[in-house]
């Protein structure tokens, strides 16, 4: 169906132009005539963005398809405006060899709606005992990660960095010191103390980052930090960048828009790392603004309703987020003037593609920036429904997403 996007903001190469655009299925073209000459629906206050790119998504297949699969996860991604995602390797079998990786690659070829770039693991089975077959997987992975687990042995991480550097691949690190966890499951802050929960200290995150920065300096490896949540992490990464260290990092929408005063006794608020204090959120926003934080990634991590129904103490860690990322960030950061829309597009599309070398067909996504609604997980295409943004009023809804010349999501009938 054809629609006219009246006075549409079109974002390309980091800048926007305002122009009437005719959207005809997967085809988008400038319209120079009068809107009254067309007998088609007209949308106002829309924007066209290059397809978003999420470098941290759990698609759960193979091994955990009862939580999510390639088909449902990429459909949800398209609904959120994404045309490329990088799939995390905590799967079964874990992609620690070309044979194990091949199971996931076959599912991607068969069922993916958008581009999917898998990670290989750093260690065999993500157990931290023996390095995986990095060389055998290198041609088919976007990088190496033991996401969900930190590599505890610095000598093993250094060897992984040396091998990754020789292969021209990046280490993408889940930074967590197991010796500092002490049974914690939410931030070691005011909410934990007030409600009798066990807390996770911030040093469990920033300590391994500081350790790895010195290893990067020795090895020259390209390195990316997953899901930064603590103010100290921002500070050590900022200092490392000032030294010329080859390090980038990401944070997620929930860390940028929530703090632990907003928690509730519900598994939908439980993820790893946890939502931290107000001063941590403020430091993350400062890091976004000054370029310390390079990428926004969702860490989309679906679980079943049962797995997320056991409160903060008993529920599994992880929340979904790929269908809500843009509207939440647009509502809480762009509309109040904290962040420009241009910068948000860089963080969600341009910068992750640049850092990870994702230069294939980008596609585009169209958002109605004026539509206001409540986030309702029953509308999600993801099999996971646990979101900390349940019932939140937001603005900005995806109208259509086009990848590789095909419409992969559309609300336009």
C-alpha positions in Angstrom: 0.0 0.0 0.0 1.2 3.5 -0.8 1.4 6.2 1.9 2.7 9.7 1.9 5.1 10.7 4.6 4.4 14.5 4.8 7.4 16.7 5.8 9.3 13.5 6.8 12.7 13.7 8.5 15.1 11.5 6.5 18.4 10.6 8.3 21.4 9.7 6.2 25.1 10.0 6.9 24.5 11.5 10.3 22.3 14.4 9.1 18.6 14.9 8.4 16.7 16.6 5.6 12.9 17.3 5.7 11.0 16.2 2.6 7.8 14.7 1.5 8.4 11.0 0.8 6.3 8.4 -1.0 6.4 4.9 0.7 5.3 2.1 -1.6 5.9 -1.2 0.1 9.7 -1.6 0.2 10.3 1.5 -2.0 10.9 5.0 -0.7 11.2 8.0 -3.0 10.9 11.8 -2.8 7.5 13.2 -3.7 7.5 16.6 -5.3 3.8 17.0 -6.0 0.8 18.2 -4.0 -0.5 15.8 -1.3 -4.1 16.6 -2.4 -3.3 15.0 -5.7 -2.9 11.6 -4.1 -5.8 9.5 -2.9 -3.7 7.7 -0.3 -3.1 7.9 3.5 -1.0 10.7 4.7 1.3 10.4 7.8 2.7 13.4 9.6 5.6 13.7 12.0 7.5 10.6 10.7 11.2 9.9 10.4 13.2 7.5 8.2 16.3 6.0 9.8 18.9 3.6 8.5 18.0 0.2 10.0 19.1 -0.1 13.6 21.9 -2.5 14.5 22.0 -4.3 17.9 25.3 -5.9 18.8 23.9 -7.7 21.8 20.9 -9.9 21.3 20.0 -13.4 22.7 18.1 -15.4 20.1 18.3 -18.6 22.2 18.5 -21.0 19.2 19.9 -23.6 19.3 19.3 -25.1 22.7 16.7 -22.8 24.2 14.0 -22.4 21.6 11.3 -22.5 24.2 12.4 -19.0 25.2 13.0 -17.5 21.7 14.1 -18.7 18.3 15.7 -17.2 15.2 12.3 -16.6 13.5 10.6 -14.9 16.5 13.7 -13.0 17.6 14.4 -11.5 14.2 10.7 -10.7 13.7 10.7 -8.8 17.0 13.9 -7.1 15.9 12.3 -5.9 12.7 9.3 -4.6 14.6 11.7 -2.6 16.7 13.3 -1.0 13.6 16.4 -3.3 13.5 17.8 -4.8 10.3 20.9 -6.3 11.9 21.6 -8.0 15.2 24.6 -9.9 16.7 23.6 -13.1 18.4 25.2 -14.0 21.7 26.8 -17.4 22.2 25.4 -18.8 25.4 23.6 -21.5 23.5 23.5 -25.3 23.4 25.7 -26.4 21.8 27.8 -23.3 22.5 29.5 -22.1 19.3 33.1 -23.0 20.4 34.0 -24.9 17.2 33.0 -24.6 13.6 30.9 -27.8 14.0 28.9 -26.4 16.9 28.6 -23.0 15.2 27.2 -24.7 12.2 24.0 -25.6 14.0 23.3 -21.9 14.6 24.4 -20.9 11.1 21.9 -23.3 9.6 19.0 -21.9 11.7 20.0 -18.4 10.7 20.0 -19.3 7.0 16.7 -20.9 7.3 14.7 -18.6 9.5 16.3 -15.1 9.9 14.2 -12.2 8.8 17.1 -9.7 9.0 20.9 -9.9 9.1 22.2 -12.0 12.0 25.9 -12.1 12.9 26.8 -14.7 15.5 29.5 -14.6 18.1 31.9 -17.5 18.8 32.8 -18.2 22.4 36.1 -17.3 23.9 36.4 -20.5 25.9 35.1 -24.0 25.3 31.5 -24.2 26.7 32.0 -20.7 28.2 33.6 -22.6 31.1 36.8 -20.5 31.2 39.0 -23.6 31.3 40.3 -23.9 27.7 40.2 -21.5 24.7 37.7 -22.3 22.0 38.7 -22.9 18.3 39.0 -19.2 17.5 40.8 -19.8 14.3 38.3 -22.3 13.0 35.3 -20.0 13.6 36.9 -16.7 12.6 35.5 -16.5 9.1 31.9 -17.0 10.3 31.7 -14.9 13.5 31.5 -11.2 14.2 33.8 -11.5 17.3 34.4 -13.6 20.3 32.5 -13.4 23.6 31.7 -15.5 26.7 28.6 -13.4 27.3 26.9 -14.3 30.5 30.2 -15.2 32.1 33.4 -13.3 32.7 36.7 -14.8 31.8 38.2 -15.1 35.3 41.8 -16.0 34.4 43.8 -13.0 33.1 46.4 -15.3 31.4 43.6 -16.9 29.4 42.1 -13.6 28.5 45.5 -12.3 27.3 46.0 -15.4 25.1 42.5 -14.9 23.7 43.3 -11.3 22.9 46.5 -12.3 21.1 44.8 -14.9 19.0 41.8 -12.6 18.3 44.2 -9.8 17.2 46.0 -12.2 14.8 42.6 -13.1 13.3 41.5 -9.5 13.0 38.5 -10.1 15.4 37.3 -8.3 18.4 37.0 -9.6 22.0 33.5 -8.6 23.3 33.6 -9.0 27.0 31.1 -9.7 29.7 33.0 -8.2 32.6 32.2 -9.8 35.9 34.4 -10.9 38.8 32.8 -14.0 40.3 34.7 -13.6 43.6 32.8 -10.3 44.2 29.2 -11.5 43.5 28.6 -13.1 46.9 25.2 -14.4 45.9 23.9 -11.0 44.8 21.2 -10.5 42.2 20.3 -6.8 42.2 22.4 -3.7 42.7 24.0 -3.3 46.1 22.2 -0.1 46.8 19.4 1.5 48.7 16.6 -0.7 47.3 18.6 -3.9 48.2 19.2 -2.7 51.7 15.7 -1.5 52.3 14.0 -4.6 51.0 16.4 -7.3 52.3 17.9 -8.4 49.0 21.5 -9.5 48.3 23.4 -6.9 46.2 25.9 -7.0 43.4 28.7 -4.5 43.9 29.8 -2.2 41.1 33.5 -3.4 41.5 32.5 -6.8 40.1 32.0 -5.0 36.8 34.6 -2.2 36.7 37.4 -4.3 38.2 37.6 -6.7 35.3 37.3 -3.8 32.8 40.3 -2.2 34.5 42.2 -5.5 34.4 41.5 -6.0 30.7 42.5 -2.5 29.8 46.0 -3.3 30.8 45.9 -6.5 28.8 44.7 -4.6 25.7 47.6 -2.2 26.2 50.0 -5.2 26.0 48.3 -7.1 23.2 46.9 -4.4 21.0 43.6 -6.3 20.7 40.4 -4.6 19.7 38.0 -4.8 22.7 34.4 -4.0 23.3 32.7 -4.0 26.8 29.2 -5.4 27.0 26.3 -3.7 29.0 28.1 -1.1 31.0 26.0 -0.1 34.1 28.3 1.5 36.7 29.7 5.0 37.0 33.2 3.6 37.8 33.1 1.6 34.5 32.5 4.8 32.6 35.4 6.5 34.3 37.9 3.8 33.6 36.8 3.4 30.0 37.1 7.2 29.5 40.6 7.2 30.9 41.6 4.2 28.7 40.3 6.0 25.6 42.4 9.1 26.6 45.5 6.7 26.6 44.6 5.6 23.0 43.5 2.1 24.1 41.4 0.3 21.4 38.3 0.0 23.5 34.6 0.7 23.0 31.5 -0.1 25.0 27.8 -0.3 25.1 25.0 0.4 27.5 21.3 -0.4 27.4 18.0 1.5 27.4 17.1 0.3 30.9 20.4 1.6 32.4 19.9 5.0 30.7 16.3 5.5 31.8 16.0 3.7 35.2 17.7 3.5 38.5 17.2 1.2 41.5 14.6 3.5 43.1 12.3 2.4 40.3 12.6 -1.3 41.0 9.7 -3.5 42.1 9.3 -7.0 43.5 9.0 -8.5 40.1 11.3 -10.6 37.9 10.9 -8.1 35.0 13.3 -5.8 36.8 16.0 -8.4 37.1 19.0 -8.5 34.7 22.7 -8.8 34.8 24.3 -6.4 35.3 21.6 -4.9 37.4 19.9 -1.5 37.2 22.0 0.6 39.5 21.7 3.9 41.4 20.7 7.4 40.1 24.4 8.6 40.0 25.2 5.6 37.8 22.5 6.4 35.4 23.7 10.1 35.3 27.2 8.9 34.6 26.0 6.7 31.8 24.2 9.6 30.2 27.3 11.8 30.5 29.3 9.0 28.9 26.8 8.9 26.0 27.1 12.7 25.6 30.9 12.9 25.7 31.5 9.8 23.5 32.8 7.5 26.1 29.9 5.2 25.4 29.8 4.3 21.8 26.8 2.0 21.3 23.3 1.4 22.7 22.5 -2.3 22.7 19.4 -3.9 24.2 20.8 -7.2 25.7 17.4 -8.6 24.6 17.2 -11.7 26.8 13.9 -13.6 26.6 12.8 -16.1 29.2 9.5 -18.0 29.8 6.8 -16.5 31.9 7.5 -19.1 34.6 11.2 -18.4 34.7 10.4 -14.7 35.2 7.6 -15.2 37.8 9.7 -15.9 40.9 10.4 -12.3 42.1 13.8 -10.6 42.3 15.5 -13.4 44.2 14.2 -16.4 42.2 13.7 -15.3 38.6 16.3 -15.8 35.9 18.3 -12.7 34.9 17.4 -11.0 31.6 14.7 -8.9 30.1 13.4 -8.3 26.6 14.0 -4.9 24.9 14.4 -4.9 21.2 10.8 -3.9 20.5 10.9 -1.0 23.0 14.4 0.5 22.7 13.7 3.4 20.3 10.4 4.6 21.8 11.8 4.4 25.4 15.0 6.4 24.5 13.1 8.8 22.3 10.6 9.5 25.0 13.0 9.7 28.0 16.1 11.2 26.4 15.3 13.0 23.1 12.0 14.6 23.8 13.3 16.2 27.1 16.3 17.5 25.2 18.9 15.3 26.9 20.0 13.8 23.6 19.6 14.8 20.0 17.7 12.5 17.7 20.8 12.6 15.4 23.0 11.3 18.3 20.5 8.5 19.1 20.6 7.3 15.5 24.4 7.2 15.7 24.2 5.1 18.8 21.6 2.7 17.5 22.7 2.4 13.9 25.8 4.2 12.6 28.3 3.5 15.4 27.6 -0.2 16.0 27.9 -0.8 12.3 31.2 1.2 12.1 32.8 -0.5 15.1 31.8 -4.0 14.1 32.3 -3.7 10.4 28.7 -4.4 9.5 28.5 -2.8 6.0 26.0 -5.1 4.2 22.5 -3.9 3.1 21.5 -1.5 5.9 17.9 -1.1 4.8 15.7 1.5 6.6 13.0 1.9 9.1 10.1 4.4 9.4 8.8 5.6 12.7 5.7 7.7 13.5 7.3 10.0 16.1 3.9 11.5 17.1 2.1 8.3 18.1 1.7 7.9 21.9 0.8 4.6 23.5 1.5 2.3 26.4 4.0 -0.5 26.2 2.0 -3.8 26.1 4.0 -7.0 26.1 1.0 -8.9 24.7 1.8 -7.1 21.4 5.4 -8.3 21.3 6.5 -10.6 18.5 9.2 -11.9 20.9 8.4 -15.0 22.8 9.7 -13.2 25.9 7.3 -10.7 27.6 9.3 -9.6 30.7 10.0 -5.9 30.3 10.8 -3.3 33.0 8.8 -0.9 30.8 5.4 -2.6 31.2 2.7 0.1 30.9 5.1 2.9 30.3 3.7 5.7 28.0 6.0 6.4 25.1 6.0 8.1 21.8 7.4 6.8 18.5 6.0 3.6 16.9 7.6 1.7 14.1 5.5 1.8 10.9 7.7 -0.3 8.6 11.1 -1.9 8.4 12.8 -2.8 5.1 15.8 -5.1 4.7 17.5 -6.3 1.6 14.7 -4.7 -0.5 11.9 -6.5 1.3 9.4 -5.4 3.9 10.2 -7.4 7.0 7.7 -5.6 9.3 4.9 -3.2 8.6 1.8 -1.8 10.3 0.7 -0.3 7.1 -2.0 -2.4 5.5 
